[in-house]
């Protein structure tokens, strides 16, 4: 078996990257995902790369009223079985050991699609996110702006994914705001008719297509899982157009969806990328990342950095 493969061998050619499907993987017993190794990893990470809150949240959760956990990150990991918390370690690809594993997983994905390398397949902005969650925790309904190989490593999860290609689950406006506002979306039980519902155990996983909304719940044990994400040239282009559209909509200027006017889309992308060329180097500094996040997302943007308990890395 490859380190990652589709349960239905044809999925990587017939379904990928347009719809969700189940996968199997060989990461469940990898020592990089034990709690002691995750404790070591979080100790090496910038504090703003560690996001956490209570796992007792709603499927539709207002990000401005997200309940917190009054513990530092290391204690959350130590007490994950009992502290009712949800945590994500972001951008773990910056750690060499985890990056090597992420590249190995994605190489198996591109080879299943007939490519010999990640560059040949056009995979950009490769990232890894490790989730550590208490029993019976919820990840609210949200959408992400990249493709995602999601692997379950310890414990169980119920993963609910919704086809939004016709914008009937989340509107174009809602999807625009996911890029520059908060990722959470409003959920309605009627969406379940368009959902695919997975029961994941260690060794299971799924492919989550770009911008397909989803919510997740852990079962009766603590959970460790990882999302391995990437963007293509088409996704990078679409994200840039949607970002500008969201900015213009926020000042009363709604825009047409990407693809309606290729010439106008090109102007938006060129303008935004000129700004990014100035701003992106600032993101290498943690303090500037916090400032930029607050400027874009509002005063509550850094809520997960503000706990009563001060850990050694908190600013």
MIPA-65004 format. One line per 10 residues: their letters; for each residue x, z negated, y negated of N, C-alpha, C. Coordinates in Angstrom, 3 decimals, decimal comma. Each point is the difference from the previous one (the first is absolute). Layout:
N
a) X Z Y X Z Y X Z Y; ...
***
This chain:
315
xxxxxxxxxx) 0,835 0,000 1,206 -0,835 0,000 -1,206 0,865 0,000 -1,249; -0,384 0,816 -0,992 0,607 -0,056 -1,319 -0,334 -1,349 -0,632; 0,776 -0,430 -1,006 -0,264 -1,288 -0,635 -1,416 -0,050 -0,576; -0,536 1,150 -0,405 -1,393 0,130 -0,440 -0,546 1,306 0,555; -1,203 -0,055 0,584 -0,637 1,221 0,456 -1,510 -0,148 -0,097; -0,697 1,108 -0,113 -1,462 -0,009 -0,076 -0,590 -0,316 1,364; -1,094 -0,776 0,004 -0,705 -0,267 1,254 -0,488 1,315 0,599; -0,552 0,857 -0,832 -0,330 1,366 0,398 1,149 0,888 -0,468; 0,737 0,557 0,943 1,231 0,714 -0,327 -0,220 1,117 -1,013; -1,207 0,546 -0,061 -0,266 1,117 -0,912 -0,213 -0,440 -1,442
xxxxxxxxxx) -0,150 -1,302 -0,257 -0,397 -0,464 -1,333 1,002 0,364 -1,076; 1,292 -0,043 0,328 0,999 0,294 -1,028 0,030 1,477 -0,384; -0,668 0,831 0,771 -0,100 1,401 -0,388 -1,412 0,384 -0,418; -1,021 -0,632 0,594 -1,379 0,380 -0,303 -0,636 -0,825 -1,113; 0,386 -1,271 -0,134 -0,639 -0,895 -0,975 0,898 -0,328 -1,184; 1,271 -0,134 0,212 0,968 -0,401 -1,016 0,189 1,109 -1,030; 0,005 -0,313 -1,315 -0,195 -1,304 -0,636 -1,391 -0,169 -0,595; -0,989 0,694 0,537 -1,299 0,087 -0,648 -0,999 -1,069 0,424; 0,183 -0,598 1,155 -0,955 -1,000 0,466 0,735 -1,091 0,775; -0,659 -1,125 0,161 0,617 -1,134 0,677 -0,007 0,189 1,517
xxxxxxxxxx) 0,961 -0,636 0,674 0,037 0,008 1,460 0,851 -1,171 0,484; -0,145 -0,332 1,277 0,689 -1,146 0,587 1,395 0,397 0,469; 0,933 -0,952 -0,079 1,354 0,206 0,495 0,410 -1,185 0,862; 1,104 0,174 0,718 0,672 -1,080 0,726 1,443 -0,053 -0,484; 0,598 -1,192 0,086 1,377 -0,144 -0,486 0,761 -1,031 0,835; 1,319 -0,052 -0,218 0,873 -0,895 0,760 0,666 -1,050 -0,884; -0,705 -0,471 -1,026 0,577 -0,968 -0,936 -0,441 -1,435 0,262; -0,927 -0,186 0,932 -0,614 -1,327 0,149 1,006 -1,081 0,351; 1,057 0,334 0,712 0,987 -1,010 0,401 1,303 0,102 -0,788; -0,027 0,733 -1,099 1,215 0,156 -0,790 0,318 -1,305 -0,728
xxxxxxxxxx) 1,220 -0,519 0,128 0,343 -1,294 -0,624 -0,069 -0,001 -1,517; -0,017 1,170 -0,652 -0,103 0,036 -1,457 -1,330 -0,548 -0,499; -0,982 -0,130 0,905 -1,336 -0,422 -0,418 -0,368 -1,400 0,487; 0,968 -0,763 0,429 -0,271 -1,401 0,312 -0,074 -0,795 -1,303; -0,689 -1,125 0,025 -0,116 -0,809 -1,221 1,358 -0,446 -0,539; 0,966 -0,427 0,851 1,311 -0,366 -0,562 0,687 1,163 -0,722; -0,111 1,223 0,540 0,633 1,136 -0,671 -0,737 0,364 -1,290; -1,311 -0,193 -0,013 -0,741 0,266 -1,234 0,306 -1,038 -1,065; 0,276 -1,229 0,421 0,464 -1,017 -0,950 1,326 0,430 -0,635; 0,900 0,526 0,802 1,279 0,470 -0,527 -0,213 1,181 -0,948
xxxxxxxxxx) -0,891 0,901 0,378 -0,260 1,168 -0,841 -0,557 -0,406 -1,355; -1,013 -0,867 -0,027 -0,590 -0,375 -1,288 0,995 -0,713 -0,892; 0,955 -0,703 0,598 1,010 -0,702 -0,797 0,925 0,977 -0,723; 0,127 1,215 0,525 0,864 1,010 -0,625 -0,742 0,865 -1,007; -1,317 -0,129 -0,049 -0,794 0,927 -0,801 -0,236 -0,507 -1,419; -0,120 0,913 -0,982 -0,440 -0,422 -1,339 -1,381 -0,642 0,109; -0,244 -1,023 -0,797 -1,254 -0,758 0,117 -1,223 0,866 -0,258; 0,115 0,987 -0,879 -1,182 0,808 -0,302 -0,321 1,010 1,097; 0,852 0,100 1,012 -0,290 0,847 1,156 -0,781 -0,751 1,080; -0,339 -1,250 -0,270 -0,732 -0,816 0,974 -1,339 -0,375 -0,618
xxxxxxxxxx) -1,053 0,615 0,505 -1,344 -0,254 -0,517 -0,784 -0,811 1,023; -0,746 -0,997 -0,485 -0,795 -0,806 0,929 -1,177 -0,625 -0,726; -0,993 -0,329 0,786 -1,173 -0,720 -0,505 -0,722 -0,603 1,193; -1,113 -0,642 -0,250 -0,803 -0,536 1,091 -0,525 1,145 0,858; -0,091 -0,251 1,290 -0,632 0,977 0,885 -1,510 -0,091 -0,023; -0,536 -1,023 -0,679 -1,449 -0,196 -0,077 -0,543 0,725 -1,224; -0,014 1,315 0,076 -0,491 0,821 -1,104 -1,174 0,845 0,505; -0,662 0,665 -0,943 -1,125 0,847 0,338 0,462 1,422 0,294; -0,790 0,740 0,766 0,321 1,407 0,238 0,035 0,738 -1,338; -0,984 -0,251 -0,852 0,078 0,431 -1,394 0,515 -1,187 -0,802
xxxxxxxxxx) 1,268 0,059 -0,411 0,617 -1,129 -0,688 0,397 0,401 -1,413; -0,501 -0,744 -0,982 0,440 0,186 -1,376 1,446 -0,487 -0,097; 0,947 0,887 -0,310 1,407 -0,436 -0,044 0,267 -1,077 -1,035; -0,833 -0,083 -1,031 0,199 -1,015 -1,033 -0,417 -1,395 0,454; -0,673 -0,089 1,138 -0,401 -1,318 0,500 0,487 -0,225 1,430; 1,105 0,626 0,348 0,570 -0,156 1,338 0,448 -1,440 0,215; -0,484 -0,677 1,035 0,439 -1,383 0,248 1,449 -0,044 0,476; 0,711 -1,016 -0,416 1,426 -0,105 0,287 0,284 -1,023 1,097; 1,250 -0,036 0,414 0,525 -1,007 0,924 1,134 -0,706 -0,719; -0,077 -1,319 -0,119 0,981 -0,769 -0,770 1,209 -0,343 0,867
xxxxxxxxxx) 0,692 1,051 0,438 1,204 -0,148 0,809 0,991 1,092 -0,399; 1,289 -0,261 0,088 0,981 1,068 -0,206 0,033 0,925 1,215; 0,590 1,188 -0,134 -0,029 0,968 1,096 0,572 -0,494 1,316; 1,101 -0,739 -0,050 0,595 -0,440 1,265 -0,924 -0,957 0,745; -0,701 -0,865 -0,734 -0,921 -0,928 0,656 -1,220 0,711 0,551; -0,428 1,063 -0,665 -1,118 0,772 0,541 0,372 0,567 1,369; 1,198 0,551 0,111 0,422 0,542 1,295 0,100 -1,101 1,037; 0,567 -1,135 -0,383 0,139 -1,110 0,957 -1,360 -0,527 0,469; -0,984 0,016 -0,915 -1,311 -0,581 0,312 -1,081 1,057 0,217; 0,400 1,218 0,311 -0,957 1,102 0,008 -1,159 -0,229 0,962
xxxxxxxxxx) 0,191 -0,763 1,048 -1,084 -0,244 0,953 -1,117 -0,863 -0,588; 0,317 -0,784 -1,037 -0,974 -0,982 -0,487 -0,280 0,055 -1,497; 0,742 0,788 -0,782 -0,102 -0,103 -1,464 -1,022 0,954 -0,615; -0,703 0,780 0,815 -1,054 0,902 -0,493 0,514 0,920 -1,102; 1,089 0,696 0,287 0,637 0,852 -1,002 0,110 1,441 0,481; 0,140 0,878 -0,976 0,323 1,412 0,215 1,237 0,299 -0,822; 0,989 0,677 0,612 1,255 0,293 -0,692 0,460 1,407 0,351; 0,607 0,670 -0,991 0,662 1,269 0,262 1,395 -0,036 -0,608; 0,977 0,406 0,793 1,377 0,186 -0,451 0,152 1,487 -0,316; 0,207 0,308 -1,274 -0,036 1,388 -0,456 1,398 0,621 -0,025
xxxxxxxxxx) 0,022 1,302 0,179 1,237 0,789 -0,113 1,106 -0,534 0,898; -0,360 -0,314 1,240 1,011 -0,511 0,930 0,974 1,094 0,412; -0,300 1,247 -0,344 0,955 1,079 0,284 1,302 -0,169 -0,768; 0,018 -0,872 -1,008 1,232 -0,252 -0,742 0,989 -0,839 0,798; -0,463 -0,617 1,086 0,876 -0,732 0,904 0,492 0,975 1,073; 1,309 0,121 0,220 0,528 1,035 0,899 -0,550 -0,054 1,421; -0,177 -1,188 0,572 -0,497 -0,081 1,375 -1,426 0,534 0,108; -0,832 -0,366 -0,956 -1,384 0,445 0,033 -0,104 1,483 -0,348; 0,857 0,470 -0,893 -0,013 1,429 -0,333 0,367 0,848 1,221; 0,970 -0,448 0,765 0,385 0,757 1,193 -1,171 0,107 0,971
xxxxxxxxxx) -0,747 -1,082 0,144 -1,146 0,009 0,908 -1,118 0,889 -0,545; -0,249 -0,091 -1,290 -1,027 0,832 -0,627 0,330 1,480 0,179; 1,255 0,364 -0,224 0,403 1,397 0,171 -0,173 0,446 1,450; 0,280 -0,895 0,937 -0,166 0,332 1,411 -1,463 0,292 0,328; -0,892 -0,834 -0,545 -1,431 0,213 0,226 -0,440 1,342 -0,589; 0,368 0,249 -1,238 -0,463 1,229 -0,647 0,643 1,244 0,606; 1,209 -0,134 0,520 0,617 1,141 0,667 -0,801 0,398 1,236; -0,542 -0,997 0,707 -0,841 0,328 1,152 -1,285 0,694 -0,439; -0,508 -0,362 -1,196 -1,201 0,638 -0,534 0,273 1,460 -0,347; 1,090 0,264 -0,718 0,255 1,380 -0,420 0,372 0,874 1,188
xxxxxxxxxx) 0,682 -0,554 0,989 0,334 0,798 1,184 -1,264 0,379 0,771; -1,001 -0,897 -0,014 -1,274 0,335 0,639 -0,703 1,140 -0,720; 0,411 0,242 -1,261 -0,571 1,098 -0,776 0,921 1,212 -0,064; 1,076 -0,025 0,797 0,870 1,166 0,094 1,135 0,053 -1,000; 0,268 -1,102 -0,712 1,105 -0,039 -0,955 1,190 -0,760 0,597; 1,173 0,256 -0,557 1,212 -0,642 0,509 0,491 -1,145 -0,864; -0,556 -0,142 -1,202 0,453 -1,057 -0,902 -1,107 -0,357 -0,966; 0,139 -1,176 -0,638 -0,982 -0,414 -1,005 0,035 0,925 -1,212; 1,196 0,455 -0,359 0,119 0,909 -1,146 -0,686 1,325 0,296; 0,185 0,512 1,209 -0,628 1,266 0,372 -1,528 -0,121 -0,025
xxxxxxxxxx) -0,512 -1,175 0,383 -1,446 -0,228 0,006 -0,556 -0,280 -1,394; 0,878 -0,196 -0,985 -0,455 -0,248 -1,365 -0,505 -1,407 -0,222; 0,589 -0,992 0,689 -0,377 -1,404 -0,176 0,819 -0,596 -1,134; -0,703 -0,501 -1,022 0,656 -0,593 -1,168 -0,498 -1,430 -0,209; 0,732 -0,748 -0,817 -0,425 -1,344 -0,406 -0,402 -0,828 1,221; 0,878 -0,071 0,970 -0,261 -0,716 1,252 0,100 -1,499 -0,254; -1,017 -0,742 0,451 -0,035 -1,443 -0,247 -0,524 -0,744 1,219; 0,306 -1,285 0,039 -0,498 -0,853 1,066 -0,593 -1,277 -0,569; -1,123 -0,430 0,563 -0,703 -1,203 -0,437 -0,312 -0,829 1,247; 0,477 -1,225 0,029 -0,254 -0,874 1,141 -1,045 -1,034 -0,401
xxxxxxxxxx) -1,064 -0,085 0,798 -1,108 -0,911 -0,267 0,070 -1,187 0,955; -0,106 -1,193 -0,576 -0,024 -1,237 0,782 -1,274 -0,737 -0,404; -0,919 -0,155 0,939 -1,329 -0,497 -0,337 -0,435 -1,109 0,942; -0,703 -0,967 -0,554 -0,552 -1,095 0,792 -1,191 0,478 0,827; -0,409 -0,786 0,987 -1,198 0,357 0,763 -1,227 0,144 -0,903; -0,869 0,927 0,367 -1,285 0,201 -0,677 0,144 0,240 -1,502; 1,005 0,814 -0,349 0,229 0,374 -1,398 -0,531 1,405 -0,265; -0,257 0,276 -1,262 -0,534 1,299 -0,419 0,966 0,675 -0,970; 0,221 1,290 0,206 0,593 0,860 -1,020 -1,143 0,785 -0,624; -0,286 -0,160 -1,285 -1,192 0,616 -0,598 0,001 1,527 0,082
xxxxxxxxxx) -1,161 0,561 -0,225 -0,218 1,442 0,007 0,824 0,628 -1,119; 0,827 0,982 0,355 0,893 0,600 -0,983 0,445 1,380 0,486; 0,733 0,705 -0,833 0,587 1,286 0,376 1,452 0,016 -0,440; 0,810 0,794 0,715 1,423 0,133 -0,296 0,317 1,460 -0,285; 1,054 0,209 -0,751 0,306 1,331 -0,510 1,154 0,665 0,734; 0,001 -0,159 1,323 1,004 0,612 0,835 -0,536 0,085 1,427; 0,679 0,732 0,857 -0,305 -0,005 1,426 0,602 -1,243 0,635; -0,597 -0,452 1,122 0,366 -1,313 0,529 -0,050 -0,011 1,528; 1,138 -0,307 0,611 0,031 -0,368 1,420 -0,048 -1,519 0,043; -1,087 -0,542 0,527 -0,207 -1,447 0,040 0,176 -0,483 1,435
xxxxxxxxxx) 0,863 -1,016 0,185 0,288 -0,493 1,346 -0,285 -1,496 0,080; -0,693 -0,398 1,050 -0,305 -1,400 0,262 1,077 -0,567 0,919; 0,602 -1,125 -0,410 1,177 -0,525 0,695 -0,275 -1,331 0,684; -0,745 -0,880 -0,661 -0,347 -1,301 0,598 -1,439 -0,332 -0,373; -0,757 -0,545 0,954 -1,383 -0,364 -0,266 -0,903 1,222 -0,014; -1,238 -0,208 -0,450 -0,973 1,075 -0,004 -0,571 0,272 -1,379; -0,433 1,243 -0,211 -0,653 0,389 -1,252 -1,157 0,936 0,297; -1,029 -0,132 -0,821 -1,098 0,963 -0,027 0,173 0,842 -1,259; 0,222 1,286 0,202 0,372 0,897 -1,095 -1,114 1,032 -0,166; -0,590 0,040 -1,215 -1,151 0,844 -0,284 0,401 1,046 -1,050
xxxxxxxxxx) -0,041 1,278 0,381 0,464 1,096 -0,849 -1,169 0,937 -0,284; -0,089 0,524 -1,249 -1,172 0,765 -0,424 0,411 1,359 -0,564; -0,670 1,018 0,506 0,244 1,365 -0,441 -0,578 0,182 -1,404; 0,868 0,305 -0,950 -0,444 0,128 -1,396 0,283 1,387 -0,562; 0,097 0,997 0,881 0,354 1,333 -0,490 -1,060 0,587 -0,925; -1,228 -0,489 0,078 -1,045 0,486 -0,913 -0,306 -0,992 -1,122; 0,846 -1,041 -0,131 -0,156 -1,024 -1,042 -1,325 -0,751 0,076; -0,621 -0,050 1,174 -1,255 -0,736 0,153 0,236 -1,492 0,225; 1,201 -0,370 0,418 0,334 -1,414 0,198 0,605 -0,578 -1,274; 0,922 0,699 -0,597 0,592 -0,390 -1,292 0,012 1,221 -0,895
xxxxxxxxxx) -0,500 -0,143 -1,204 -0,113 1,120 -0,925 1,375 0,466 -0,467; 0,022 1,188 -0,588 1,247 0,519 -0,571 0,554 -0,971 -1,042; -0,887 -0,575 -0,807 0,440 -0,969 -1,012 0,628 -1,220 0,647; -0,637 -0,532 1,062 0,549 -1,175 0,681 1,365 0,306 0,589; 0,139 1,182 0,599 1,280 0,380 0,600 1,067 0,177 -1,070; -0,382 0,555 -1,164 0,956 0,096 -1,108 0,556 -1,370 -0,350; -0,870 -0,974 -0,121 0,421 -1,318 -0,481 0,840 -0,756 1,018; -0,095 0,374 1,268 0,860 -0,634 1,011 1,475 0,206 -0,348; 0,305 1,110 -0,655 1,388 0,312 -0,318 0,570 -0,854 -1,121; -0,821 -0,331 -1,011 0,567 -0,753 -1,130 -0,702 -1,329 -0,237
xxxxxxxxxx) -1,060 -0,267 0,741 -0,645 -1,305 -0,066 0,235 -0,693 1,324; -0,934 -0,845 0,431 0,166 -0,683 1,280 -0,502 0,882 1,138; 0,561 -0,196 1,189 -0,342 0,838 1,162 -1,382 -0,299 0,578; -0,581 -1,187 -0,305 -1,270 -0,383 0,621 -1,152 0,890 -0,457; -0,951 0,218 0,929 -1,179 0,807 -0,246 -1,251 -0,795 0,370; -1,152 0,484 -0,433 -1,271 -0,635 0,360 -0,477 0,533 1,346; -0,429 -0,919 0,865 -0,448 0,361 1,343 -1,507 -0,143 0,115; -0,610 0,903 0,756 -1,416 -0,088 0,334 -0,128 0,210 1,508; -0,791 -0,826 0,693 -0,135 0,162 1,455 -0,462 1,386 0,435; -0,661 0,741 -0,889 -0,431 1,351 0,356 1,186 0,928 0,265
xxxxxxxxxx) 1,182 -0,384 -0,492 1,191 0,819 0,231 0,360 0,080 1,480; -0,453 -0,991 0,788 0,416 -0,065 1,399 -0,357 1,254 0,788; -1,008 0,741 -0,459 -0,355 1,246 0,678 1,130 1,020 -0,064; 0,893 -0,159 -0,992 1,128 0,917 -0,139 1,316 -0,659 0,421; -0,100 -1,136 0,658 1,190 -0,744 0,353 0,474 0,265 1,420; 1,292 -0,245 0,205 0,602 -0,041 1,335 0,533 -1,417 0,164; -0,374 -0,663 1,080 0,254 -1,430 0,141 0,923 -0,251 1,202; 1,148 -0,614 -0,289 1,026 -0,207 1,016 0,158 -1,487 0,310; 0,230 -0,300 1,265 0,414 -1,332 0,443 1,470 0,116 0,406; 0,883 -0,609 -0,781 1,429 0,174 0,210 0,631 -1,247 0,625
xxxxxxxxxx) 0,794 0,227 1,030 0,812 -1,033 0,638 1,468 0,409 -0,132; 0,940 -0,909 0,302 1,414 0,384 -0,072 0,283 1,262 0,825; 0,683 0,943 -0,621 0,261 1,282 0,636 -0,963 1,087 -0,431; -1,098 -0,385 -0,680 -0,959 0,970 -0,521 0,324 0,338 -1,449; -0,553 1,103 -0,456 0,128 0,367 -1,404 -0,937 1,126 -0,325; 0,016 0,414 -1,262 -0,836 1,124 -0,436 0,723 0,778 -1,091; -0,458 1,215 -0,195 0,383 0,767 -1,175 -1,115 -0,122 -1,023; 0,357 -0,406 -1,220 -0,963 -0,111 -1,100 0,314 1,112 -1,007; -0,890 0,972 -0,150 0,279 1,103 -0,930 -0,013 -0,455 -1,460; 0,646 0,775 -0,796 0,072 -0,184 -1,446 -1,392 -0,245 -0,599
xxxxxxxxxx) -0,108 -1,122 -0,712 -1,189 -0,376 -0,777 -1,263 -0,193 0,841; 0,134 -0,263 1,287 -1,166 -0,393 0,789 -0,200 -1,505 -0,160; -1,103 -0,439 -0,596 -0,224 -1,436 -0,197 -0,069 -0,741 1,340; 0,387 -1,271 -0,036 -0,014 -0,805 1,225 0,008 -1,485 -0,339; -0,467 -0,808 0,949 0,152 -1,448 -0,075 0,375 -0,508 1,384; 0,612 -1,195 0,031 0,603 -0,491 1,232 -0,304 -1,487 0,164; -0,223 -0,422 1,226 -0,170 -1,422 0,306 0,857 -0,393 1,195; 0,648 -1,151 -0,085 0,737 -0,497 1,155 -0,958 -0,717 0,947; 0,442 -0,191 1,227 -0,811 -0,697 0,999 0,403 -1,481 0,028; -0,050 -0,632 1,160 0,162 -1,462 0,053 1,454 -0,473 0,006
xxxxxxxxxx) 0,955 0,894 0,014 1,404 -0,384 -0,063 0,641 0,570 -1,246; 1,196 -0,499 -0,349 0,679 0,567 -1,161 0,472 1,419 0,336; 0,163 0,798 -1,027 0,277 1,428 0,169 1,271 0,397 -0,739; 0,774 0,883 0,643 1,119 0,689 -0,650 -0,208 1,492 0,233; 0,058 0,772 -1,059 -0,164 1,443 0,120 0,828 0,672 -1,086; 0,147 1,305 0,109 0,780 0,730 -0,996 -0,669 1,328 -0,325; 0,022 0,349 -1,284 -0,415 1,317 -0,464 1,254 0,768 -0,401; 0,156 1,182 0,563 1,113 0,884 -0,336 -0,602 1,182 -0,737; 0,359 0,166 -1,259 -0,693 0,967 -0,849 0,962 1,053 -0,556; -0,574 1,140 -0,346 0,775 1,066 -0,622 -0,947 0,899 -0,782
xxxxxxxxxx) 0,613 0,794 -0,871 -0,741 0,984 -0,781 0,598 1,385 0,248; -0,821 1,007 -0,184 0,442 1,385 0,031 0,002 0,553 -1,422; 0,515 1,217 -0,167 -0,029 0,614 -1,331 -1,425 0,110 -0,525; -0,935 0,367 0,864 -1,400 0,123 -0,426 -0,570 -1,342 -0,448; 0,336 -1,068 0,726 -0,496 -1,329 -0,371 0,619 -0,447 -1,316; 1,293 0,215 -0,183 0,652 -0,388 -1,246 -0,644 0,724 -1,192; -0,285 1,284 0,186 -0,645 0,786 -1,062 -1,398 -0,530 -0,298; -0,792 -0,207 1,052 -1,371 -0,476 -0,182 -0,009 -1,387 -0,646; 0,895 -0,887 0,446 0,062 -1,345 -0,581 0,307 0,049 -1,492; 0,892 0,899 -0,397 0,342 0,098 -1,420 -1,192 0,498 -0,818
xxxxxxxxxx) -0,728 0,981 0,537 -1,187 0,485 -0,711 -1,040 -1,112 -0,105; -0,240 -0,714 1,088 -0,987 -1,081 -0,014 0,403 -1,123 -0,954; 1,297 -0,277 -0,089 0,472 -1,033 -0,922 -0,332 0,364 -1,441; 0,292 1,231 -0,374 -0,319 0,444 -1,370 -1,513 0,009 -0,205; -0,745 0,464 1,003 -1,459 0,006 -0,126 -0,544 -1,403 -0,245; 0,542 -0,984 0,727 -0,463 -1,374 -0,164 0,314 -0,520 -1,397; 1,201 0,311 -0,501 0,368 -0,434 -1,345 -0,935 0,606 -1,043; -0,294 1,291 0,146 -0,878 0,666 -0,957 -1,439 -0,490 0,129; -0,436 -0,248 1,223 -1,359 -0,507 0,199 -0,168 -1,363 -0,679; 1,067 -0,820 0,049 -0,090 -1,349 -0,564 -0,161 0,015 -1,515
xxxxxxxxxx) 0,309 1,127 -0,652 -0,206 0,110 -1,451 -1,156 0,949 -0,304; -0,898 0,185 0,997 -1,214 0,762 -0,220 0,132 1,493 0,165; 0,994 0,441 0,774 0,209 1,429 0,205 0,047 0,324 1,495; -1,139 -0,010 0,691 -0,024 0,343 1,435 0,572 1,392 0,238; 0,695 0,150 1,114 0,679 1,246 0,322 -0,529 0,596 1,301; 0,247 1,279 0,181 -0,366 0,667 1,246 0,940 -0,435 1,119; -0,481 0,086 1,234 0,794 -0,383 1,161 1,219 0,898 0,132; 1,065 -0,492 0,631 1,173 0,846 0,232 -0,393 1,303 0,687; 0,620 1,097 -0,440 -0,279 1,299 0,580 -1,013 0,822 -0,770; -0,736 -0,631 -0,895 -1,013 0,743 -0,775 0,670 0,969 -0,967
xxxxxxxxxx) 1,090 -0,450 -0,620 0,775 0,860 -0,895 1,481 -0,217 0,298; 0,606 0,951 0,684 1,411 -0,156 0,363 0,900 -0,061 -1,225; -0,352 0,747 -1,042 0,826 -0,005 -1,211 -0,041 -1,369 -0,679; -1,197 -0,567 -0,120 -0,128 -1,314 -0,621 0,649 -1,077 0,871; -0,160 0,115 1,308 0,665 -0,943 0,909 1,509 0,030 -0,213; 0,555 1,185 -0,183 1,447 0,132 -0,180 0,464 -0,699 -1,274; -0,793 0,109 -1,058 0,338 -0,681 -1,255 -0,014 -1,510 0,203; -1,022 -0,498 0,686 -0,104 -1,439 0,259 1,194 -0,499 0,797; 0,354 0,736 1,050 1,096 -0,430 0,867 1,327 0,028 -0,757; 0,238 1,059 -0,737 1,256 0,110 -0,751 0,132 -1,124 -1,021
xxxxxxxxxx) -1,093 -0,290 -0,696 0,023 -1,061 -1,004 0,255 -1,359 0,647; -0,732 -0,300 1,076 0,151 -1,297 0,647 1,400 -0,161 0,578; 0,541 1,039 0,598 1,325 -0,118 0,605 1,089 -0,176 -1,049; -0,223 0,504 -1,203 0,947 -0,248 -1,097 0,006 -1,477 -0,378; -1,195 -0,595 -0,012 -0,099 -1,432 -0,293 0,629 -0,821 1,131; -0,277 0,396 1,228 0,551 -0,724 1,147 1,528 0,017 0,000; 0,580 1,086 -0,457 1,460 0,090 -0,023 0,607 -1,089 -0,881; -0,758 -0,438 -0,992 0,463 -1,083 -0,883 -0,334 -1,363 0,589; -1,210 -0,136 0,562 -0,489 -1,301 0,457 0,573 -0,412 1,353; 0,137 0,952 0,933 0,386 -0,355 1,365 1,323 -0,761 0,106
xxxxxxxxxx) 1,030 0,342 -0,788 1,229 -0,815 0,088 -0,223 -1,467 -0,366; -0,997 -0,282 -0,845 -0,287 -1,383 -0,376 -0,531 -0,801 1,183; -0,620 0,677 0,967 -0,603 -0,670 1,145 1,044 -0,585 0,954; 1,244 0,327 -0,202 1,053 -0,586 0,840 0,211 -1,473 -0,326; -0,465 -0,414 -1,153 0,138 -1,388 -0,435 -1,309 -0,747 0,253; 0,081 -1,152 0,670 -1,215 -0,729 0,363 -0,781 -0,445 -1,226; 0,669 -0,499 -1,023 -0,709 -0,448 -1,202 -0,772 1,152 -0,634; 0,620 1,173 -0,058 -0,680 1,150 -0,586 -1,169 0,454 0,876; 0,150 -0,116 1,325 -1,126 0,352 0,866 -1,199 -0,892 -0,290; 0,258 -1,287 -0,226 -1,096 -0,923 -0,317 -0,652 0,377 -1,331
xxxxxxxxxx) 0,817 0,324 -0,993 -0,528 0,358 -1,324 -0,830 1,272 0,098; 0,526 1,006 0,672 -0,711 1,265 0,117 -1,303 -0,163 0,774; 0,050 -0,813 1,042 -1,214 -0,233 0,786 -1,084 -0,646 -0,859; 0,396 -0,963 -0,821 -0,976 -0,662 -0,874 -0,546 0,962 -1,047; 0,866 0,838 -0,557 -0,448 0,951 -1,014 -1,017 0,980 0,567; 0,235 0,437 1,236 -0,878 1,011 0,602 -1,253 -0,629 0,592; 0,168 -1,107 0,725 -1,095 -0,556 0,787 -0,710 -1,178 -0,658; 0,544 -0,514 -1,103 -0,668 -1,095 -0,681 0,648 -1,347 0,242; -0,531 -1,020 -0,674 0,654 -1,306 -0,026 0,026 -0,694 1,357; -0,922 0,376 0,908 -0,039 -0,627 1,327 0,784 0,785 1,041
xxxxxxxxxx) 0,744 1,008 -0,431 0,667 0,892 0,942 1,011 -0,726 0,877; 0,643 -1,006 -0,543 1,031 -0,720 0,745 -0,517 -1,330 0,552; -1,279 -0,023 0,374 -0,622 -1,257 0,448 0,749 -0,630 1,162; 0,559 0,801 0,872 0,651 -0,539 1,191 1,394 -0,567 -0,288; 0,448 0,108 -1,245 1,272 -0,603 -0,396 -0,205 -1,349 -0,684; -1,249 -0,420 -0,134 -0,311 -1,181 -0,798 -0,670 -1,061 0,867; 0,807 -0,729 0,744 -0,512 -1,112 0,806 0,512 -1,293 -0,591; -0,719 -1,090 0,282 0,402 -1,308 -0,493 1,321 -0,440 0,629; 0,177 0,368 1,260 1,228 -0,343 0,686 1,067 1,019 -0,382; 1,131 -0,434 -0,452 1,068 0,897 -0,427 1,028 0,130 1,112
xxxxx) 0,180 1,231 0,470 1,047 0,193 1,000 1,269 0,457 -0,691; 1,088 0,048 0,724 1,322 0,194 -0,584 0,157 1,362 -0,642; -0,849 0,997 0,377 0,170 1,328 -0,552 -1,016 0,328 -1,074; -0,986 -0,850 -0,200 -1,044 0,328 -0,981 0,556 -0,110 -1,410; -0,475 0,885 -0,857 0,470 -0,035 -1,387 -0,771 -1,051 -0,788
***
